[in-house]
Amino acid sequence: MTSMKLVGLNTKWYRYKNNLTQEDYANKTKFKMAYISIIETGNANLTCKNINFIAKSFNIKHELLFRENTAKLAKKSPIRINMYRKNQSK
């Protein structure tokens, strides 16, 4: 898996873990929703500054954005956060 894909999927994973929609995360970070989507699909060529910013927004160390095990979990996550919230409440 490429670094861009790892960071993207882990961004998605931590966003889900924090129960944030892409819109919520956009409001929190001031990123545009379209950019968040590009990040999460692994199509954004992020700068180190943006990787650090994403990590800081989740209160995690930046190296956690490169973990394969959470990236694999993110692949299995539902497309929409509201589906995820329903699954969490069971």
N, CA, C and O atoms as CSV, one atom per row, in Angstrom:
chain,resi,resn,atom,element,x,y,z
A,1,MET,N,N,0.857,-1.176,0.000
A,1,MET,CA,C,0.000,0.000,0.000
A,1,MET,C,C,0.904,1.242,0.000
A,1,MET,O,O,1.909,1.276,0.710
A,2,THR,N,N,0.553,2.245,-0.784
A,2,THR,CA,C,1.373,3.464,-0.855
A,2,THR,C,C,1.194,4.310,0.409
A,2,THR,O,O,0.221,4.150,1.147
A,3,SER,N,N,2.139,5.200,0.638
A,3,SER,CA,C,2.049,6.112,1.783
A,3,SER,C,C,0.808,6.991,1.688
A,3,SER,O,O,0.147,7.253,2.693
A,4,MET,N,N,0.495,7.446,0.476
A,4,MET,CA,C,-0.693,8.295,0.293
A,4,MET,C,C,-1.960,7.525,0.666
A,4,MET,O,O,-2.861,8.072,1.302
A,5,LYS,N,N,-2.025,6.266,0.270
A,5,LYS,CA,C,-3.186,5.425,0.588
A,5,LYS,C,C,-3.258,5.180,2.093
A,5,LYS,O,O,-4.337,5.252,2.681
A,6,LEU,N,N,-2.119,4.892,2.720
A,6,LEU,CA,C,-2.094,4.659,4.166
A,6,LEU,C,C,-2.580,5.879,4.940
A,6,LEU,O,O,-3.426,5.764,5.827
A,7,VAL,N,N,-2.048,7.031,4.603
A,7,VAL,CA,C,-2.446,8.259,5.303
A,7,VAL,C,C,-3.928,8.528,5.062
A,7,VAL,O,O,-4.644,8.926,5.981
A,8,GLY,N,N,-4.384,8.318,3.849
A,8,GLY,CA,C,-5.790,8.553,3.533
A,8,GLY,C,C,-6.729,7.647,4.311
A,8,GLY,O,O,-7.701,8.111,4.908
A,9,LEU,N,N,-6.435,6.359,4.303
A,9,LEU,CA,C,-7.299,5.415,5.024
A,9,LEU,C,C,-7.237,5.641,6.527
A,9,LEU,O,O,-8.249,5.509,7.216
A,10,ASN,N,N,-6.059,5.980,7.041
A,10,ASN,CA,C,-5.960,6.250,8.474
A,10,ASN,C,C,-6.665,7.544,8.853
A,10,ASN,O,O,-7.219,7.649,9.948
A,11,THR,N,N,-6.651,8.516,7.973
A,11,THR,CA,C,-7.422,9.741,8.218
A,11,THR,C,C,-8.897,9.382,8.327
A,11,THR,O,O,-9.596,9.852,9.224
A,12,LYS,N,N,-9.359,8.555,7.415
A,12,LYS,CA,C,-10.752,8.092,7.451
A,12,LYS,C,C,-11.030,7.343,8.755
A,12,LYS,O,O,-12.052,7.562,9.404
A,13,TRP,N,N,-10.099,6.452,9.128
A,13,TRP,CA,C,-10.275,5.656,10.346
A,13,TRP,C,C,-10.407,6.555,11.588
A,13,TRP,O,O,-11.319,6.371,12.393
A,14,TYR,N,N,-9.508,7.510,11.735
A,14,TYR,CA,C,-9.555,8.372,12.917
A,14,TYR,C,C,-10.749,9.325,12.875
A,14,TYR,O,O,-11.275,9.707,13.920
A,15,ARG,N,N,-11.172,9.703,11.685
A,15,ARG,CA,C,-12.381,10.522,11.575
A,15,ARG,C,C,-13.583,9.717,12.053
A,15,ARG,O,O,-14.416,10.222,12.806
A,16,TYR,N,N,-13.670,8.453,11.610
A,16,TYR,CA,C,-14.752,7.583,12.066
A,16,TYR,C,C,-14.679,7.354,13.568
A,16,TYR,O,O,-15.689,7.403,14.269
A,17,LYS,N,N,-13.478,7.105,14.043
A,17,LYS,CA,C,-13.280,6.842,15.473
A,17,LYS,C,C,-13.750,8.028,16.323
A,17,LYS,O,O,-14.200,7.857,17.456
A,18,ASN,N,N,-13.637,9.223,15.758
A,18,ASN,CA,C,-14.083,10.433,16.450
A,18,ASN,C,C,-15.520,10.820,16.095
A,18,ASN,O,O,-15.981,11.909,16.437
A,19,ASN,N,N,-16.222,9.912,15.402
A,19,ASN,CA,C,-17.621,10.139,15.007
A,19,ASN,C,C,-17.820,11.443,14.254
A,19,ASN,O,O,-18.774,12.178,14.509
A,20,LEU,N,N,-16.927,11.723,13.338
A,20,LEU,CA,C,-17.017,12.937,12.540
A,20,LEU,C,C,-17.399,12.605,11.108
A,20,LEU,O,O,-16.841,11.686,10.509
A,21,THR,N,N,-18.337,13.340,10.566
A,21,THR,CA,C,-18.608,13.243,9.140
A,21,THR,C,C,-17.518,14.017,8.419
A,21,THR,O,O,-16.737,14.729,9.051
A,22,GLN,N,N,-17.461,13.884,7.112
A,22,GLN,CA,C,-16.508,14.699,6.366
A,22,GLN,C,C,-16.826,16.180,6.556
A,22,GLN,O,O,-15.921,17.012,6.615
A,23,GLU,N,N,-18.098,16.501,6.649
A,23,GLU,CA,C,-18.487,17.898,6.875
A,23,GLU,C,C,-18.020,18.386,8.242
A,23,GLU,O,O,-17.502,19.496,8.362
A,24,ASP,N,N,-18.203,17.555,9.279
A,24,ASP,CA,C,-17.726,17.910,10.627
A,24,ASP,C,C,-16.212,18.141,10.617
A,24,ASP,O,O,-15.709,19.113,11.181
A,25,TYR,N,N,-15.498,17.215,9.957
A,25,TYR,CA,C,-14.040,17.309,9.914
A,25,TYR,C,C,-13.589,18.528,9.117
A,25,TYR,O,O,-12.599,19.173,9.462
A,26,ALA,N,N,-14.317,18.838,8.058
A,26,ALA,CA,C,-14.008,20.035,7.268
A,26,ALA,C,C,-14.163,21.288,8.121
A,26,ALA,O,O,-13.328,22.190,8.065
A,27,ASN,N,N,-15.225,21.342,8.904
A,27,ASN,CA,C,-15.433,22.498,9.789
A,27,ASN,C,C,-14.344,22.595,10.849
A,27,ASN,O,O,-13.914,23.692,11.207
A,28,LYS,N,N,-13.902,21.450,11.346
A,28,LYS,CA,C,-12.871,21.429,12.385
A,28,LYS,C,C,-11.509,21.860,11.844
A,28,LYS,O,O,-10.778,22.593,12.510
A,29,THR,N,N,-11.169,21.407,10.636
A,29,THR,CA,C,-9.827,21.638,10.097
A,29,THR,C,C,-9.745,22.799,9.112
A,29,THR,O,O,-8.655,23.278,8.798
A,30,LYS,N,N,-10.885,23.242,8.633
A,30,LYS,CA,C,-10.967,24.283,7.587
A,30,LYS,C,C,-10.506,23.754,6.229
A,30,LYS,O,O,-10.281,24.536,5.305
A,31,PHE,N,N,-10.362,22.421,6.098
A,31,PHE,CA,C,-10.147,21.815,4.788
A,31,PHE,C,C,-11.492,21.793,4.070
A,31,PHE,O,O,-12.537,21.745,4.718
A,32,LYS,N,N,-11.479,21.827,2.775
A,32,LYS,CA,C,-12.707,21.675,2.001
A,32,LYS,C,C,-13.091,20.197,2.005
A,32,LYS,O,O,-12.225,19.323,2.025
A,33,MET,N,N,-14.412,19.924,1.985
A,33,MET,CA,C,-14.874,18.538,1.997
A,33,MET,C,C,-14.307,17.744,0.823
A,33,MET,O,O,-13.957,16.574,0.973
A,34,ALA,N,N,-14.218,18.374,-0.333
A,34,ALA,CA,C,-13.677,17.686,-1.508
A,34,ALA,C,C,-12.226,17.273,-1.267
A,34,ALA,O,O,-11.808,16.200,-1.701
A,35,TYR,N,N,-11.462,18.113,-0.582
A,35,TYR,CA,C,-10.068,17.794,-0.281
A,35,TYR,C,C,-9.989,16.619,0.692
A,35,TYR,O,O,-9.124,15.755,0.550
A,36,ILE,N,N,-10.875,16.583,1.664
A,36,ILE,CA,C,-10.910,15.466,2.613
A,36,ILE,C,C,-11.197,14.167,1.866
A,36,ILE,O,O,-10.584,13.137,2.144
A,37,SER,N,N,-12.108,14.219,0.941
A,37,SER,CA,C,-12.420,13.046,0.133
A,37,SER,C,C,-11.198,12.598,-0.670
A,37,SER,O,O,-10.923,11.402,-0.765
A,38,ILE,N,N,-10.477,13.534,-1.237
A,38,ILE,CA,C,-9.267,13.218,-2.003
A,38,ILE,C,C,-8.205,12.609,-1.089
A,38,ILE,O,O,-7.520,11.662,-1.474
A,39,ILE,N,N,-8.070,13.149,0.113
A,39,ILE,CA,C,-7.121,12.594,1.088
A,39,ILE,C,C,-7.500,11.151,1.412
A,39,ILE,O,O,-6.666,10.248,1.338
A,40,GLU,N,N,-8.776,10.944,1.773
A,40,GLU,CA,C,-9.218,9.640,2.236
A,40,GLU,C,C,-9.181,8.561,1.156
A,40,GLU,O,O,-9.100,7.375,1.476
A,41,THR,N,N,-9.239,8.948,-0.096
A,41,THR,CA,C,-9.134,7.962,-1.170
A,41,THR,C,C,-7.678,7.700,-1.553
A,41,THR,O,O,-7.399,6.879,-2.426
A,42,GLY,N,N,-6.760,8.395,-0.902
A,42,GLY,CA,C,-5.341,8.185,-1.154
A,42,GLY,C,C,-4.837,8.875,-2.404
A,42,GLY,O,O,-3.812,8.487,-2.963
A,43,ASN,N,N,-5.554,9.899,-2.845
A,43,ASN,CA,C,-5.172,10.612,-4.064
A,43,ASN,C,C,-4.542,11.972,-3.805
A,43,ASN,O,O,-4.247,12.707,-4.747
A,44,ALA,N,N,-4.335,12.312,-2.543
A,44,ALA,CA,C,-3.721,13.599,-2.202
A,44,ALA,C,C,-2.242,13.388,-1.917
A,44,ALA,O,O,-1.868,12.522,-1.126
A,45,ASN,N,N,-1.415,14.179,-2.561
A,45,ASN,CA,C,0.014,14.150,-2.301
A,45,ASN,C,C,0.282,15.182,-1.201
A,45,ASN,O,O,0.611,16.337,-1.471
A,46,LEU,N,N,0.132,14.732,0.037
A,46,LEU,CA,C,0.186,15.628,1.196
A,46,LEU,C,C,1.607,16.058,1.528
A,46,LEU,O,O,2.564,15.305,1.351
A,47,THR,N,N,1.717,17.277,2.010
A,47,THR,CA,C,2.991,17.761,2.527
A,47,THR,C,C,3.170,17.232,3.951
A,47,THR,O,O,2.204,16.806,4.584
A,48,CYS,N,N,4.377,17.262,4.438
A,48,CYS,CA,C,4.636,16.886,5.833
A,48,CYS,C,C,3.833,17.780,6.773
A,48,CYS,O,O,3.327,17.327,7.800
A,49,LYS,N,N,3.726,19.043,6.409
A,49,LYS,CA,C,2.972,19.994,7.226
A,49,LYS,C,C,1.513,19.557,7.357
A,49,LYS,O,O,0.947,19.608,8.449
A,50,ASN,N,N,0.906,19.130,6.253
A,50,ASN,CA,C,-0.492,18.687,6.318
A,50,ASN,C,C,-0.649,17.368,7.060
A,50,ASN,O,O,-1.647,17.164,7.751
A,51,ILE,N,N,0.317,16.474,6.928
A,51,ILE,CA,C,0.267,15.218,7.679
A,51,ILE,C,C,0.327,15.509,9.173
A,51,ILE,O,O,-0.435,14.937,9.952
A,52,ASN,N,N,1.229,16.397,9.570
A,52,ASN,CA,C,1.307,16.784,10.978
A,52,ASN,C,C,0.028,17.470,11.440
A,52,ASN,O,O,-0.424,17.256,12.565
A,53,PHE,N,N,-0.552,18.290,10.576
A,53,PHE,CA,C,-1.795,18.985,10.914
A,53,PHE,C,C,-2.939,17.986,11.124
A,53,PHE,O,O,-3.715,18.116,12.071
A,54,ILE,N,N,-3.037,17.000,10.245
A,54,ILE,CA,C,-4.083,15.973,10.386
A,54,ILE,C,C,-3.887,15.216,11.692
A,54,ILE,O,O,-4.843,15.011,12.439
A,55,ALA,N,N,-2.664,14.803,11.971
A,55,ALA,CA,C,-2.377,14.076,13.216
A,55,ALA,C,C,-2.756,14.924,14.430
A,55,ALA,O,O,-3.392,14.438,15.365
A,56,LYS,N,N,-2.363,16.181,14.405
A,56,LYS,CA,C,-2.669,17.076,15.524
A,56,LYS,C,C,-4.182,17.245,15.686
A,56,LYS,O,O,-4.673,17.345,16.811
A,57,SER,N,N,-4.916,17.277,14.587
A,57,SER,CA,C,-6.374,17.451,14.670
A,57,SER,C,C,-7.047,16.269,15.363
A,57,SER,O,O,-8.142,16.407,15.907
A,58,PHE,N,N,-6.394,15.110,15.342
A,58,PHE,CA,C,-6.915,13.921,16.030
A,58,PHE,C,C,-6.207,13.660,17.360
A,58,PHE,O,O,-6.512,12.680,18.039
A,59,ASN,N,N,-5.279,14.514,17.731
A,59,ASN,CA,C,-4.480,14.331,18.951
A,59,ASN,C,C,-3.735,13.000,18.944
A,59,ASN,O,O,-3.723,12.276,19.939
A,60,ILE,N,N,-3.115,12.689,17.807
A,60,ILE,CA,C,-2.333,11.459,17.694
A,60,ILE,C,C,-0.944,11.805,17.160
A,60,ILE,O,O,-0.721,12.900,16.644
A,61,LYS,N,N,-0.020,10.861,17.292
A,61,LYS,CA,C,1.306,11.034,16.713
A,61,LYS,C,C,1.201,10.791,15.210
A,61,LYS,O,O,0.441,9.929,14.770
A,62,HIS,N,N,1.954,11.542,14.433
A,62,HIS,CA,C,1.852,11.449,12.978
A,62,HIS,C,C,2.157,10.052,12.449
A,62,HIS,O,O,1.622,9.657,11.413
A,63,GLU,N,N,2.998,9.307,13.136
A,63,GLU,CA,C,3.326,7.968,12.652
A,63,GLU,C,C,2.126,7.018,12.648
A,63,GLU,O,O,2.125,6.025,11.922
A,64,LEU,N,N,1.109,7.318,13.453
A,64,LEU,CA,C,-0.092,6.476,13.449
A,64,LEU,C,C,-0.858,6.572,12.133
A,64,LEU,O,O,-1.657,5.691,11.815
A,65,LEU,N,N,-0.623,7.626,11.375
A,65,LEU,CA,C,-1.280,7.764,10.072
A,65,LEU,C,C,-0.670,6.844,9.017
A,65,LEU,O,O,-1.163,6.781,7.890
A,66,PHE,N,N,0.395,6.135,9.373
A,66,PHE,CA,C,1.059,5.233,8.433
A,66,PHE,C,C,0.888,3.757,8.817
A,66,PHE,O,O,1.586,2.897,8.278
A,67,ARG,N,N,-0.022,3.459,9.734
A,67,ARG,CA,C,-0.211,2.084,10.206
A,67,ARG,C,C,-1.094,1.289,9.255
A,67,ARG,O,O,-2.175,1.738,8.874
A,68,GLU,N,N,-0.630,0.118,8.880
A,68,GLU,CA,C,-1.395,-0.721,7.952
A,68,GLU,C,C,-2.607,-1.361,8.605
A,68,GLU,O,O,-3.643,-1.510,7.957
A,69,ASN,N,N,-2.504,-1.743,9.874
A,69,ASN,CA,C,-3.638,-2.439,10.493
A,69,ASN,C,C,-4.880,-1.553,10.597
A,69,ASN,O,O,-5.992,-2.027,10.364
A,70,THR,N,N,-4.712,-0.290,10.939
A,70,THR,CA,C,-5.886,0.589,11.003
A,70,THR,C,C,-6.349,0.974,9.603
A,70,THR,O,O,-7.538,1.207,9.389
A,71,ALA,N,N,-5.426,1.042,8.649
A,71,ALA,CA,C,-5.816,1.318,7.264
A,71,ALA,C,C,-6.711,0.189,6.749
A,71,ALA,O,O,-7.691,0.444,6.050
A,72,LYS,N,N,-6.381,-1.041,7.090
A,72,LYS,CA,C,-7.203,-2.179,6.673
A,72,LYS,C,C,-8.582,-2.115,7.325
A,72,LYS,O,O,-9.582,-2.458,6.694
A,73,LEU,N,N,-8.641,-1.684,8.571
A,73,LEU,CA,C,-9.940,-1.527,9.233
A,73,LEU,C,C,-10.773,-0.442,8.551
A,73,LEU,O,O,-11.987,-0.576,8.402
A,74,ALA,N,N,-10.111,0.616,8.147
A,74,ALA,CA,C,-10.810,1.716,7.473
A,74,ALA,C,C,-11.403,1.258,6.151
A,74,ALA,O,O,-12.467,1.731,5.752
A,75,LYS,N,N,-10.727,0.345,5.471
A,75,LYS,CA,C,-11.250,-0.184,4.206
A,75,LYS,C,C,-12.594,-0.872,4.408
A,75,LYS,O,O,-13.440,-0.869,3.514
A,76,LYS,N,N,-12.788,-1.459,5.583
A,76,LYS,CA,C,-14.019,-2.193,5.886
A,76,LYS,C,C,-15.104,-1.294,6.462
A,76,LYS,O,O,-16.235,-1.736,6.665
A,77,SER,N,N,-14.773,-0.060,6.720
A,77,SER,CA,C,-15.738,0.874,7.304
A,77,SER,C,C,-16.796,1.252,6.285
A,77,SER,O,O,-16.531,1.268,5.083
A,78,PRO,N,N,-17.994,1.555,6.763
A,78,PRO,CA,C,-19.053,1.975,5.838
A,78,PRO,C,C,-18.704,3.298,5.167
A,78,PRO,O,O,-17.857,4.053,5.643
A,79,ILE,N,N,-19.364,3.553,4.075
A,79,ILE,CA,C,-19.092,4.775,3.308
A,79,ILE,C,C,-19.545,6.014,4.072
A,79,ILE,O,O,-18.866,7.041,4.042
A,80,ARG,N,N,-20.646,5.932,4.734
A,80,ARG,CA,C,-21.205,7.094,5.419
A,80,ARG,C,C,-21.092,6.941,6.936
A,80,ARG,O,O,-21.315,5.855,7.471
A,81,ILE,N,N,-20.754,7.996,7.608
A,81,ILE,CA,C,-20.582,7.980,9.068
A,81,ILE,C,C,-21.886,7.659,9.779
A,81,ILE,O,O,-21.863,7.028,10.835
A,82,ASN,N,N,-23.033,8.079,9.227
A,82,ASN,CA,C,-24.294,7.792,9.917
A,82,ASN,C,C,-24.542,6.286,9.964
A,82,ASN,O,O,-25.166,5.803,10.908
A,83,MET,N,N,-24.070,5.533,8.971
A,83,MET,CA,C,-24.159,4.084,9.032
A,83,MET,C,C,-23.272,3.553,10.168
A,83,MET,O,O,-23.642,2.623,10.883
A,84,TYR,N,N,-22.115,4.158,10.310
A,84,TYR,CA,C,-21.177,3.765,11.345
A,84,TYR,C,C,-21.776,4.046,12.722
A,84,TYR,O,O,-21.657,3.223,13.629
A,85,ARG,N,N,-22.411,5.189,12.881
A,85,ARG,CA,C,-23.016,5.538,14.161
A,85,ARG,C,C,-24.100,4.545,14.531
A,85,ARG,O,O,-24.228,4.189,15.703
A,86,LYS,N,N,-24.900,4.080,13.548
A,86,LYS,CA,C,-25.924,3.072,13.830
A,86,LYS,C,C,-25.294,1.786,14.321
A,86,LYS,O,O,-25.787,1.171,15.267
A,87,ASN,N,N,-24.197,1.369,13.679
A,87,ASN,CA,C,-23.515,0.144,14.088
A,87,ASN,C,C,-22.902,0.272,15.482
A,87,ASN,O,O,-22.818,-0.716,16.211
A,88,GLN,N,N,-22.480,1.455,15.852
A,88,GLN,CA,C,-21.863,1.687,17.160
A,88,GLN,C,C,-22.897,1.576,18.278
A,88,GLN,O,O,-22.560,1.174,19.392
A,89,SER,N,N,-24.156,1.931,17.994
A,89,SER,CA,C,-25.157,1.986,19.052
A,89,SER,C,C,-25.741,0.616,19.392
A,89,SER,O,O,-26.518,0.495,20.339
A,90,LYS,N,N,-25.372,-0.422,18.626
A,90,LYS,CA,C,-25.884,-1.773,18.887
A,90,LYS,C,C,-25.212,-2.400,20.061
A,90,LYS,O,O,-25.525,-3.536,20.417
